[in-house]
Amino acid sequence: MIQAIRRAALALGAGAAIAAFLRLRGSGGIPPQSGGWRELSGPDMD
């Protein structure tokens, strides 16, 4: 019983550490240089 609780705590701690590492590291990618808003054709919604 105690061993199962220790394993669960270790798994939660490892998951939290990995999540924190990935969050602090960031995506590291270059944001897209194209795209964004575009005009849509169709009836105006006044």
C-alpha positions as CSV (number, residue, x, y, z in Angstrom):
1,M,0.0,0.0,0.0
2,I,2.7,2.5,1.0
3,Q,4.8,1.5,-2.0
4,A,1.8,2.2,-4.3
5,I,1.4,5.7,-2.8
6,R,5.2,6.3,-3.3
7,R,5.0,5.2,-6.9
8,A,2.0,7.5,-7.5
9,A,3.7,10.4,-5.9
10,L,6.9,9.8,-7.9
11,A,4.9,9.6,-11.1
12,L,3.0,12.8,-10.4
13,G,6.3,14.6,-9.5
14,A,7.9,13.4,-12.7
15,G,5.0,14.5,-14.7
16,A,5.0,17.9,-13.1
17,A,8.7,18.3,-13.6
18,I,8.4,17.4,-17.3
19,A,5.4,19.8,-17.7
20,A,7.3,22.6,-16.0
21,F,10.4,22.0,-18.2
22,L,8.4,22.1,-21.4
23,R,6.5,25.2,-20.3
24,L,9.7,27.1,-19.4
25,R,11.4,26.0,-22.5
26,G,8.7,27.3,-24.8
27,S,7.9,26.3,-28.3
28,G,11.2,27.8,-29.7
29,G,9.7,28.0,-33.2
30,I,9.4,31.0,-35.5
31,P,5.9,32.4,-35.7
32,P,4.2,32.0,-39.1
33,Q,5.1,34.8,-41.5
34,S,2.0,34.4,-43.6
35,G,-1.7,33.9,-43.0
36,G,-3.8,35.9,-40.5
37,W,-7.1,37.6,-41.2
38,R,-8.6,37.4,-44.6
39,E,-11.7,39.0,-46.2
40,L,-14.6,36.7,-46.6
41,S,-17.1,37.1,-49.4
42,G,-20.8,36.9,-48.7
43,P,-23.7,39.0,-47.6
44,D,-23.0,41.7,-45.0
45,M,-24.3,41.0,-41.5
46,D,-25.6,44.6,-40.5
